[in-house]
Structure formats: C-alpha cells, structure tokens
C-alpha cells in the first residue's frame, strides 16, 4: 500500500520555526517525525541503496541498479510513495561547496596507477570530473573504489550518473521527498571547532537557501558536529548516528546506545540513528529512548530483511534506513495497516495482507530474548 506524497511528507518531519520550547522550566525537543499517521517511516540508504562493490555474485544488495548518492538514485526513490526520505552523505570541498559522496577518499586510475585523494582536499571542479560527465565535451575520470579487504575495484553499476552537489539535490529531486543529511567526517581526524564550524555553516547556507518546506533532518557520527549543528540552528532536527556498541572507537561517546542517549540529552539532540544490531542486542533502548522523548531509527544489513524490520516495528522503532528500498518500503506499508494494530491490541495474533503475521506479546518477548543471542554468534 503506497501512501500519497502529502501523507508521506507529514509522516517524516514536523518542522517548527523553533525546534525547542520551554515548558515548566523543561526544554522539550520537537521530534523529527510526526507519528500520528504511521508507526514507522522508511528511508532509502544513499537513494535506492548503497553500491556493494565486490559483493559476491547473487548478493541482494549488490543488485542495486543505480549509482548511490546520485540524482538518478534519489529520483527513483522519490517515485515510491511509501519512501519518506532518502539518506545521503554530505562533505565540503576545499573551496567550500557541499557535495554528495560517502567515502573519505576518491580513487581513479591514471597511467595504470591508482590515484587517491581526500574528497575534502579537492576543489569542486575536480570532484565533478570523476565519473560520467553532464557535458559530453569534458573528459571523465574513471571511478574506482577500495573495499573492506583492501582491494581496489572498478566502481561499476548497471545505471550510472554523474556526481552532484547538495544544491543539485535540492533543485532536482521532488520537494515532497524528505532528506536525511548525514554530515560526513573522517573517523581518523581530530577536528578543531573552527573546522567543524566552517563545514557546517557551508551546508546550512545551501539548506536555508533551497530547502523551502521540504522535510529535513541532520545526522552525524561526529558528536561535536552534532552539538555544534544544534547550536547553529533550531529549525531542523539533529540526530546522533551510532554503531550502538557493534564497533569500538577512541571516543567513548560512540561506543554504546547508553552513551548515545546521554549525548542526545546533554546536547539537546532529537534522537538516535543506530545500527540495527545494536538495538537488537539492547532492546530496552527503545523504551529508554521513548521515555527520553528521543526518536529512534536504525540502519544496517538487517534492515534488508523484512522480518527483522517487522520485529523493530513491533518494538516501536520509529524508522528504518534500507538498501532494498522497494521491497522493504512495500512491506512496511503492508504491516503498518491499521488492522495490524487492532489485532495486536486484541487477540495478539492476526494476518496482514497475505504475508505478514503479528506476534503475540509472549512470542515477541521470546524473540527479543533470542535475537541478542543470535547476533552474538559468529557468522
């Protein structure tokens, strides 16, 4: 079941002139989602899904057709009414232009050698020279990508598109589609306040000029960037990205969901975007987030399995960021139908459509006890 664009936009972000208000001496955070119309929102990861370069043949995620983080990918996601927003990665070039690109380094091949440059060290013109060119007269630099095991492979997709800027995305993508703007910083760099200020203000300059009424929220793994973005503006919600304890960092603020909640409360952020495994390992986080008036979204490979998304829906997770956009968004639209909620409040067991079955509270409790054990098992 596909929601109309107006309902989709309303379901994503409720943007107020000021996202914070004071009630009885207590600051209330305006949550980034209006959940009265839907119990869960779906976002497209880097558009229609990330490019899993080097994935084994037959891998579901590697089957994504479009190059990630491009106008083509965002436009395709916008065609699915059940998709509330797209998530994409923003970095700022050396000459101060916010661009859309995930990796810290961009690779090409020159004279049979691999040439690697940090994205933020490039001028805009050089960044846009990689990959397909809008102007047929310009020479295209081939794009390569380094994968997790260190190999450098051709970054090829079934359907390609040119790299783009944040301004391009605002101007060319349907205004009904929400944006989750991930503020991307290198984990291996210790940033000074001045550096973060400069990058964030460059992003805000574009957002304030082109956003209009589009639903928007920011997210970042960089705790100080989250704090500063919250200080710089009060119009758009800011969420803290975390691996939820599934990876270790020198910065202790990034090492658990408990820390993520503490960071949100201390910095007056609006919520958390966690690796889904972190939530399954610590399901009580969902309740703690709700009690703290924090939105909770998840990302990760588990979100490409509709059963795992379904359990999160029953747990009360507010949204999921997915690679298999069409499949998962349709599944969420299906099991978010009102008769599911009625069956849960009633007998505890009911069918939704022809495929999704609701769990009783006893069954759900068993799943929540079992899933952390399964996640801890070696794969």
NULUM-425900 format. One record per residue: x, y, z of N, C-alpha, C in turn. Coordinates in steps of 0.05 Angstrom, whole numbers, padded with zeros to 5 digits, always signed. Layout:
N
XYZXYZXYZ;...
! end
This chain:
379
+00017-00024+00000+00000+00000+00000+00018+00025+00000;+00014+00042-00019+00031+00066-00021+00016+00090-00010;+00030+00106+00006+00018+00130+00017+00021+00153-00003;+00001+00171-00005+00004+00194-00022+00027+00212-00012;+00038+00228-00031+00061+00244-00024+00057+00263-00001;+00032+00274+00002+00027+00292+00024+00028+00278+00051;+00017+00254+00052+00018+00238+00077+00047+00230+00083;+00062+00224+00062+00090+00216+00066+00106+00238+00078;+00102+00262+00068+00117+00285+00079+00109+00291+00107;+00083+00289+00113+00074+00294+00140+00084+00273+00159;+00088+00249+00149+00097+00227+00166+00126+00230+00173;+00141+00244+00156+00170+00246+00161+00178+00267+00181;+00175+00292+00175+00186+00313+00193+00165+00333+00199;+00163+00340+00224+00146+00363+00233+00165+00385+00240;+00169+00403+00221+00189+00424+00225+00175+00449+00236;+00185+00458+00258+00174+00482+00271+00193+00505+00267;+00183+00529+00271+00201+00553+00269+00223+00551+00289;+00218+00539+00312+00238+00534+00332+00234+00505+00342;+00254+00488+00339+00251+00460+00346+00251+00456+00376;+00257+00476+00392+00257+00473+00421+00239+00494+00434;+00226+00485+00455+00209+00504+00470+00213+00498+00500;+00205+00516+00516+00208+00512+00545+00181+00509+00557;+00177+00487+00572+00151+00482+00585+00157+00476+00614;+00148+00494+00632+00152+00489+00660+00181+00487+00668;+00198+00502+00654+00227+00501+00660+00241+00478+00647;+00227+00461+00632+00240+00438+00619+00239+00441+00589;+00262+00438+00576+00263+00441+00547+00251+00416+00534;+00232+00420+00516+00220+00398+00501+00232+00398+00473;+00243+00375+00465+00253+00372+00438+00231+00365+00419;+00229+00379+00397+00210+00373+00376+00221+00349+00360;+00207+00326+00361+00216+00302+00348+00215+00306+00318;+00233+00293+00303+00234+00297+00274+00211+00282+00259;+00195+00266+00273+00174+00252+00259+00147+00257+00272;+00128+00261+00256+00100+00261+00265+00089+00233+00261;+00085+00219+00283+00079+00190+00280+00049+00184+00282;+00032+00205+00280+00004+00200+00283-00007+00186+00259;+00006+00188+00236-00005+00176+00212+00008+00149+00206;+00033+00144+00216+00046+00119+00210+00062+00111+00235;+00066+00085+00239+00082+00076+00261+00111+00073+00255;+00118+00073+00229+00146+00071+00222+00150+00084+00194;+00173+00099+00192+00179+00111+00166+00203+00096+00154;+00205+00097+00127+00226+00084+00113+00242+00104+00097;+00269+00101+00099+00287+00119+00084+00304+00102+00066;+00310+00113+00043+00328+00100+00024+00357+00106+00030;+00373+00086+00033+00401+00089+00040+00417+00099+00016;+00427+00123+00017+00441+00135-00006+00424+00136-00031;+00398+00138-00027+00380+00137-00050+00365+00111-00051;+00369+00096-00073+00357+00070-00076+00373+00047-00064;+00395+00054-00049+00411+00034-00036+00441+00038-00043;+00458+00029-00024+00486+00033-00028+00496+00013-00049;+00519+00020-00062+00532+00002-00081+00551-00017-00066;+00545-00042-00065+00562-00062-00052+00583-00072-00072;+00603-00055-00078+00624-00062-00096+00640-00086-00085;+00643-00106-00102+00658-00130-00093+00641-00151-00079;+00615-00146-00076+00598-00165-00063+00596-00191-00079;+00593-00214-00066+00591-00239-00081+00569-00239-00101;+00572-00254-00124+00551-00256-00143+00525-00266-00130;+00503-00253-00138+00477-00261-00127+00470-00247-00101;+00488-00231-00090+00482-00216-00066+00459-00197-00071;+00440-00195-00052+00416-00179-00056+00423-00150-00058;+00441-00140-00041+00447-00112-00040+00463-00104-00065;+00481-00121-00074+00497-00114-00098+00480-00112-00123;+00455-00121-00121+00437-00119-00145+00425-00091-00149;+00432-00072-00131+00422-00045-00134+00431-00034-00162;+00413-00023-00177+00420-00016-00205+00435+00010-00207;+00427+00030-00190+00437+00057-00194+00462+00063-00178;+00478+00082-00188+00500+00091-00172+00489+00106-00147;+00499+00099-00124+00490+00112-00099+00496+00142-00099;+00480+00156-00082+00485+00185-00078+00485+00201-00103;+00467+00195-00122+00464+00210-00147+00435+00219-00150;+00431+00238-00168+00404+00247-00174+00387+00225-00185;+00399+00207-00201+00385+00184-00212+00374+00167-00189;+00390+00161-00170+00382+00144-00147+00361+00157-00130;+00365+00183-00124+00345+00198-00108+00319+00200-00123;+00320+00205-00149+00295+00207-00164+00279+00181-00165;+00293+00159-00167+00280+00133-00167+00267+00128-00140;+00280+00136-00118+00269+00132-00091+00244+00149-00088;+00244+00173-00100+00221+00191-00097+00197+00180-00111;+00200+00162-00130+00177+00150-00144+00161+00131-00126;+00173+00122-00104+00160+00104-00086+00146+00120-00064;+00120+00121-00065+00105+00138-00046+00109+00128-00017;+00116+00102-00013+00120+00092+00014+00147+00100+00026;+00164+00113+00010+00190+00122+00020+00188+00150+00030;+00193+00154+00055+00190+00181+00067+00214+00199+00062;+00238+00188+00061+00262+00204+00058+00284+00188+00045;+00305+00202+00036+00330+00190+00028+00352+00200+00046;+00370+00182+00053+00394+00189+00068+00417+00192+00049;+00433+00213+00053+00456+00216+00036+00478+00231+00052;+00503+00228+00042+00527+00237+00056+00537+00263+00044;+00541+00283+00061+00550+00309+00052+00578+00315+00063;+00596+00322+00045+00622+00332+00053+00626+00360+00039;+00646+00374+00047+00650+00401+00037+00678+00402+00023;+00678+00411-00002+00703+00413-00017+00721+00435-00006;+00745+00434-00016+00765+00454-00007+00756+00482-00011;+00741+00487-00033+00731+00514-00039+00703+00519-00028;+00695+00502-00008+00671+00509+00008+00644+00500-00004;+00644+00481-00022+00618+00472-00034+00610+00445-00022;+00586+00443-00011+00576+00418-00001+00569+00399-00024;+00581+00375-00023+00577+00356-00045+00567+00329-00033;+00557+00312-00050+00546+00286-00041+00565+00264-00048;+00577+00251-00027+00596+00229-00032+00600+00216-00005;+00601+00189-00005+00604+00175+00020+00633+00172+00030;+00650+00162+00013+00677+00154+00021+00694+00179+00028;+00713+00175+00046+00732+00197+00053+00751+00203+00030;+00757+00182+00014+00776+00185-00008+00763+00178-00034;+00771+00191-00056+00761+00185-00083+00784+00174-00099;+00780+00152-00114+00801+00138-00128+00796+00138-00158;+00817+00140-00173+00815+00137-00202+00841+00124-00212;+00841+00118-00238+00865+00105-00249+00878+00125-00269;+00903+00130-00265+00918+00148-00283+00945+00135-00290;+00950+00132-00316+00975+00120-00325+00980+00093-00312;+00958+00076-00311+00959+00049-00300+00965+00048-00270;+00963+00071-00256+00967+00071-00227+00942+00082-00214;+00937+00073-00190+00914+00083-00175+00921+00110-00161;+00905+00130-00167+00909+00156-00155+00887+00160-00134;+00895+00168-00110+00876+00170-00088+00878+00198-00075;+00855+00211-00072+00855+00238-00060+00833+00240-00039;+00838+00255-00018+00817+00260+00002+00797+00279-00011;+00771+00272-00008+00750+00287-00021+00750+00316-00012;+00755+00321+00013+00754+00349+00024+00778+00365+00016;+00798+00352+00003+00821+00367-00007+00818+00375-00036;+00795+00367-00049+00790+00373-00077+00775+00400-00079;+00780+00414-00101+00763+00436-00109+00738+00424-00123;+00716+00438-00123+00691+00428-00134+00695+00418-00163;+00708+00434-00179+00711+00426-00208+00725+00400-00211;+00746+00395-00194+00760+00369-00196+00742+00346-00186;+00727+00350-00165+00709+00330-00155+00689+00321-00176;+00678+00341-00190+00657+00334-00210+00669+00322-00235;+00696+00322-00238+00708+00310-00262+00710+00280-00260;+00703+00268-00237+00703+00239-00234+00677+00227-00244;+00678+00205-00257+00654+00191-00266+00641+00205-00290;+00616+00197-00297+00603+00208-00321+00600+00238-00320;+00601+00251-00343+00600+00280-00345+00574+00289-00358;+00563+00310-00347+00539+00322-00359+00545+00334-00386;+00569+00346-00387+00578+00358-00412+00595+00338-00427;+00585+00329-00451+00599+00308-00466+00627+00317-00475;+00632+00343-00474+00659+00353-00483+00680+00349-00462;+00672+00343-00437+00691+00341-00415+00701+00312-00413;+00726+00309-00405+00738+00283-00402+00730+00272-00375;+00722+00246-00374+00713+00234-00349+00736+00217-00337;+00741+00221-00312+00760+00205-00297+00746+00180-00287;+00756+00156-00292+00743+00132-00282+00742+00131-00252;+00721+00120-00241+00718+00117-00212+00725+00089-00203;+00743+00087-00184+00750+00062-00171+00740+00063-00142;+00740+00040-00128+00733+00041-00100+00748+00020-00085;+00758+00028-00061+00772+00009-00044+00751-00004-00025;+00751-00031-00025+00731-00045-00008+00744-00053+00018;+00729-00065+00036+00738-00070+00063+00763-00087+00065;+00767-00106+00046+00790-00123+00048+00815-00110+00035;+00813-00085+00027+00836-00071+00016+00838-00071-00014;+00823-00088-00027+00825-00088-00057+00813-00063-00069;+00824-00055-00092+00813-00033-00107+00800-00043-00132;+00774-00038-00135+00759-00049-00157+00746-00027-00174;+00739-00033-00199+00724-00015-00215+00696-00011-00201;+00688+00014-00199+00662+00021-00187+00642+00022-00209;+00631+00000-00216+00612-00002-00239+00584-00008-00228;+00564+00004-00241+00536-00002-00235+00521-00006-00261;+00498-00018-00259+00482-00022-00283+00473+00004-00296;+00467+00024-00279+00459+00050-00289+00475+00071-00275;+00489+00088-00290+00508+00107-00278+00496+00135-00278;+00509+00153-00264+00501+00181-00264+00524+00197-00254;+00524+00223-00259+00546+00240-00251+00544+00247-00221;+00567+00254-00210+00568+00263-00182+00553+00290-00180;+00545+00297-00156+00528+00321-00154+00533+00336-00128;+00523+00360-00126+00525+00377-00103+00500+00376-00087;+00501+00387-00062+00477+00388-00046+00456+00407-00059;+00465+00428-00071+00447+00446-00085+00433+00431-00108;+00447+00415-00123+00435+00399-00144+00411+00382-00134;+00416+00370-00111+00396+00352-00100+00371+00367-00092;+00374+00390-00080+00351+00407-00072+00336+00416-00097;+00350+00423-00118+00337+00434-00142+00324+00413-00159;+00335+00389-00159+00326+00369-00179+00309+00346-00168;+00308+00342-00142+00293+00320-00130+00266+00330-00120;+00245+00314-00124+00218+00322-00115+00218+00334-00088;+00205+00357-00085+00204+00371-00059+00188+00356-00038;+00173+00336-00045+00158+00320-00026+00175+00299-00012;+00198+00293-00023+00216+00273-00011+00233+00286+00010;+00232+00274+00034+00248+00284+00056+00278+00278+00052;+00295+00293+00066+00324+00289+00065+00334+00284+00093;+00349+00262+00095+00366+00257+00119+00394+00264+00110;+00404+00288+00118+00430+00297+00110+00450+00288+00131;+00466+00267+00123+00488+00258+00141+00512+00276+00137;+00520+00288+00159+00544+00306+00160+00568+00288+00163;+00583+00285+00141+00604+00264+00140+00631+00276+00148;+00644+00262+00167+00671+00270+00175+00688+00245+00178;+00714+00248+00175+00733+00225+00176+00737+00216+00205;+00733+00190+00210+00737+00180+00237+00765+00183+00247;+00784+00185+00229+00813+00185+00237+00824+00213+00241;+00807+00233+00239+00816+00261+00242+00804+00272+00267;+00820+00286+00283+00811+00302+00306+00806+00330+00296;+00780+00338+00295+00773+00364+00284+00773+00386+00305;+00782+00409+00297+00780+00433+00314+00753+00446+00310;+00744+00461+00329+00718+00474+00328+00716+00491+00302;+00737+00504+00295+00736+00522+00271+00731+00505+00246;+00743+00482+00244+00738+00465+00220+00709+00456+00218;+00699+00447+00241+00671+00438+00241+00652+00461+00235;+00657+00484+00247+00640+00507+00242+00639+00514+00212;+00662+00514+00200+00664+00522+00172+00648+00503+00154;+00651+00477+00159+00637+00457+00142+00607+00459+00147;+00599+00461+00172+00570+00461+00178+00557+00486+00168;+00570+00508+00170+00558+00533+00160+00555+00533+00130;+00574+00520+00116+00572+00517+00087+00547+00500+00079;+00543+00479+00095+00519+00463+00090+00493+00478+00096;+00493+00492+00118+00469+00507+00126+00462+00530+00106;+00483+00541+00094+00478+00562+00074+00462+00552+00051;+00468+00528+00042+00453+00515+00020+00425+00507+00029;+00424+00495+00053+00398+00486+00063+00378+00509+00067;+00387+00530+00079+00369+00553+00084+00360+00566+00058;+00377+00565+00038+00370+00578+00013+00351+00562-00004;+00354+00535-00003+00339+00518-00022+00319+00499-00010;+00318+00497+00016+00301+00476+00028+00271+00481+00025;+00263+00507+00026+00234+00513+00025+00220+00497+00047;+00199+00483+00040+00183+00468+00060+00190+00438+00061;+00212+00430+00048+00220+00402+00047+00226+00392+00075;+00216+00368+00082+00223+00355+00107+00253+00348+00108;+00267+00357+00129+00296+00353+00131+00303+00347+00160;+00323+00329+00163+00336+00327+00189+00365+00320+00184;+00383+00327+00203+00411+00322+00201+00418+00298+00218;+00440+00284+00211+00451+00263+00228+00481+00262+00224;+00495+00252+00244+00524+00250+00242+00535+00232+00263;+00557+00218+00256+00572+00202+00276+00590+00219+00293;+00595+00244+00285+00614+00261+00299+00599+00276+00321;+00603+00269+00346+00588+00280+00368+00590+00311+00370;+00614+00321+00365+00618+00350+00367+00604+00365+00344;+00603+00352+00321+00589+00364+00298+00559+00365+00304;+00549+00343+00317+00520+00343+00324+00514+00366+00344;+00531+00369+00363+00527+00391+00383+00528+00418+00370;+00547+00422+00353+00550+00449+00340+00527+00454+00321;+00519+00434+00306+00496+00438+00288+00471+00445+00303;+00468+00434+00327+00445+00441+00344+00447+00470+00354;+00472+00479+00359+00476+00506+00368+00472+00526+00345;+00480+00518+00321+00479+00537+00298+00451+00542+00288;+00432+00524+00293+00405+00527+00282+00385+00512+00299;+00361+00521+00299+00339+00507+00314+00316+00499+00296;+00319+00502+00270+00297+00497+00252+00295+00467+00245;+00318+00453+00242+00317+00425+00233+00328+00406+00255;+00315+00384+00259+00324+00365+00279+00352+00354+00274;+00366+00347+00295+00393+00335+00293+00393+00309+00308;+00401+00287+00294+00402+00261+00306+00431+00251+00308;+00437+00235+00327+00464+00224+00331+00465+00196+00320;+00484+00192+00302+00489+00166+00290+00508+00150+00308;+00502+00124+00311+00519+00107+00327+00519+00078+00317;+00541+00064+00320+00541+00035+00315+00528+00020+00337;+00521+00033+00359+00506+00021+00380+00521-00001+00395;+00547+00002+00396+00564-00017+00411+00574-00040+00393;+00568-00039+00367+00578-00061+00349+00606-00056+00339;+00617-00032+00345+00645-00026+00337+00657-00009+00360;+00683-00008+00361+00697+00007+00382+00711+00031+00371;+00709+00053+00385+00722+00078+00377+00737+00090+00401;+00757+00107+00395+00771+00120+00416+00754+00140+00431;+00734+00151+00417+00715+00169+00430+00693+00152+00444;+00693+00152+00470+00674+00135+00485+00645+00142+00479;+00640+00166+00470+00612+00174+00464+00600+00158+00441;+00617+00144+00426+00607+00129+00403+00605+00099+00408;+00609+00090+00433+00613+00062+00437+00589+00047+00449;+00566+00059+00453+00543+00045+00463+00518+00061+00459;+00495+00048+00460+00470+00062+00459+00465+00078+00484;+00475+00069+00507+00472+00084+00532+00487+00111+00529;+00511+00110+00517+00525+00135+00512+00511+00153+00492;+00499+00140+00472+00484+00156+00451+00461+00171+00464;+00446+00158+00482+00424+00171+00495+00435+00194+00513;+00457+00189+00526+00469+00210+00543+00477+00234+00526;+00490+00229+00503+00498+00250+00485+00474+00266+00475;+00452+00252+00468+00428+00266+00459+00417+00284+00481;+00416+00274+00505+00404+00290+00527+00422+00314+00534;+00448+00309+00534+00467+00330+00541+00468+00352+00520;+00467+00345+00494+00469+00364+00473+00442+00373+00462;+00421+00364+00474+00393+00371+00466+00387+00363+00438;+00396+00339+00430+00391+00328+00403+00363+00315+00403;+00354+00308+00379+00327+00299+00376+00324+00269+00375;+00346+00254+00372+00343+00225+00371+00368+00211+00362;+00366+00185+00357+00388+00167+00351+00383+00152+00326;+00403+00149+00310+00403+00130+00287+00424+00109+00293;+00414+00085+00299+00432+00064+00308+00435+00041+00288;+00458+00028+00288+00460+00002+00274+00439-00016+00286;+00424-00030+00268+00401-00046+00278+00410-00068+00298;+00434-00079+00294+00444-00099+00312+00446-00089+00341;+00454-00063+00343+00456-00051+00369+00429-00051+00384;+00408-00045+00369+00381-00045+00382+00372-00073+00389;+00378-00092+00372+00371-00120+00378+00386-00131+00402;+00411-00122+00405+00427-00130+00428+00417-00118+00454;+00405-00094+00451+00396-00079+00475+00368-00069+00470;+00348-00087+00468+00321-00079+00461+00308-00059+00481;+00318-00058+00505+00307-00039+00525+00313-00010+00517;+00331-00006+00498+00338+00020+00488+00314+00034+00477;+00296+00019+00464+00273+00031+00451+00256+00045+00472;+00251+00032+00494+00235+00044+00515+00249+00067+00528;+00276+00065+00532+00291+00087+00544+00290+00112+00526;+00292+00107+00500+00291+00129+00481+00264+00143+00482;+00243+00127+00482+00216+00139+00484+00212+00155+00509;+00222+00144+00532+00219+00158+00557+00235+00184+00557;+00256+00185+00541+00272+00209+00539+00263+00228+00517;+00240+00221+00504+00229+00238+00482+00249+00239+00459;+00262+00217+00453+00281+00215+00431+00270+00197+00409;+00272+00206+00384+00266+00188+00361+00288+00167+00359;+00280+00143+00349+00299+00122+00345+00296+00110+00318;+00317+00112+00301+00317+00100+00275+00340+00080+00274;+00340+00062+00254+00362+00043+00251+00371+00041+00222;+00395+00031+00219+00406+00025+00192+00421-00001+00194;+00431-00011+00171+00447-00035+00172+00435-00058+00155;+00451-00079+00151+00443-00101+00134+00418-00115+00143;+00413-00116+00170+00388-00129+00179+00363-00115+00169;+00366-00090+00162+00343-00075+00152+00335-00082+00124;+00350-00100+00111+00343-00110+00085+00328-00137+00087;+00321-00145+00112+00305-00169+00117+00279-00160+00129;+00257-00165+00116+00232-00153+00125+00224-00164+00152;+00231-00189+00159+00224-00199+00185+00237-00184+00207;+00263-00176+00203+00278-00160+00223+00266-00133+00226;+00257-00121+00203+00244-00095+00204+00217-00097+00219;+00203-00119+00214+00177-00123+00227+00179-00125+00257;+00200-00139+00267+00204-00140+00296+00210-00112+00307;+00225-00097+00292+00231-00069+00301+00205-00052+00302;+00188-00057+00282+00162-00043+00282+00147-00050+00308;+00146-00075+00315+00132-00083+00339+00145-00072+00364;+00171-00069+00363+00186-00058+00386+00181-00028+00390;+00173-00015+00368+00168+00014+00370+00190+00031+00358;+00208+00019+00342+00228+00035+00327+00213+00054+00308;+00222+00079+00307+00208+00099+00291+00213+00098+00261;+00236+00088+00253+00242+00087+00224+00266+00070+00218;+00267+00062+00193+00289+00045+00183+00301+00056+00158;+00327+00055+00155+00341+00063+00131+00350+00038+00117;+00343+00035+00091+00345+00008+00078+00358+00011+00051;+00369-00011+00041+00380-00012+00014+00360-00024-00006;+00345-00044+00002+00325-00055-00015+00299-00039-00012;+00300-00016-00025+00280+00005-00019+00252-00003-00027;+00249-00014-00051+00222-00021-00059+00210-00044-00042;+00226-00064-00038+00217-00087-00023+00209-00080+00005;+00227-00067+00019+00222-00061+00048+00201-00040+00052;+00201-00019+00035+00181+00002+00038+00153-00010+00033;+00150-00028+00014+00124-00040+00010+00116-00058+00033;+00135-00072+00045+00130-00089+00067+00121-00073+00091;+00134-00051+00096+00127-00034+00119+00099-00022+00115;+00094-00013+00090+00067-00002+00085+00046-00023+00090;+00053-00048+00084+00034-00071+00088+00029-00076+00117;+00050-00080+00133+00045-00087+00161+00040-00063+00179;+00040-00039+00167+00032-00015+00182+00002-00009+00180;-00012-00027+00165-00041-00022+00162-00055-00023+00189;-00076-00007+00192-00090-00005+00218-00099-00032+00230;-00107-00051+00213-00117-00076+00224-00096-00092+00239;-00070-00086+00233-00048-00099+00248-00049-00089+00277;-00050-00063+00280-00051-00052+00307-00075-00062+00323;-00098-00064+00309-00121-00075+00322-00117-00103+00331;-00104-00119+00314-00100-00147+00322-00081-00150+00345;-00061-00132+00346-00042-00133+00368-00056-00124+00395;-00074-00105+00393-00087-00096+00417-00109-00116+00425;-00118-00132+00406-00139-00152+00412-00128-00178+00419;-00130-00197+00401-00123-00225+00407-00093-00229+00408;-00078-00211+00395-00049-00214+00395-00039-00229+00370;-00056-00241+00355-00048-00255+00331-00066-00248+00308;-00055-00240+00285-00072-00233+00262-00056-00232+00237;-00068-00235+00214-00054-00234+00189-00057-00207+00177;-00035-00197+00164-00036-00172+00150-00030-00178+00121;-00048-00172+00103-00045-00179+00075-00044-00210+00074;-00025-00220+00058-00023-00249+00055+00003-00259+00065;+00019-00241+00078+00047-00249+00082+00057-00243+00110;+00047-00223+00124+00059-00215+00149+00041-00223+00172;+00052-00236+00192+00036-00246+00215+00045-00231+00240;+00025-00222+00255+00032-00208+00280+00039-00228+00302;+00057-00220+00319+00066-00237+00341+00050-00230+00366;+00044-00250+00383+00033-00244+00409+00055-00232+00427;+00047-00220+00449+00067-00208+00467+00086-00230+00477;+00076-00254+00482+00093-00275+00491+00114-00283+00469;+00105-00284+00444+00123-00290+00422+00143-00268+00419;+00134-00243+00420+00153-00221+00417+00174-00221+00439;+00165-00226+00464+00184-00228+00486+00205-00249+00481;+00197-00272+00470+00215-00294+00464+00235-00285+00443;+00225-00271+00422+00243-00262+00400+00264-00242+00411;+00255-00224+00428+00274-00204+00438+00295-00217+00456;+00288-00239+00469+00308-00253+00485+00327-00269+00468;+00316-00279+00446+00332-00297+00428+00350-00281+00410;+00341-00259+00398+00356-00245+00378+00384-00236+00387;+00386-00225+00412+00414-00218+00421+00433-00241+00421;+00423-00265+00428+00440-00289+00428+00448-00296+00400;+00430-00293+00380+00436-00299+00353+00457-00280+00341;+00454-00255+00348+00472-00234+00338+00500-00239+00348;+00503-00248+00372+00529-00252+00384+00543-00277+00373;+00528-00295+00359+00540-00319+00348+00558-00311+00324;+00581-00325+00321+00599-00320+00298+00585-00329+00272;+00589-00313+00251+00576-00319+00226+00595-00334+00207;
! end
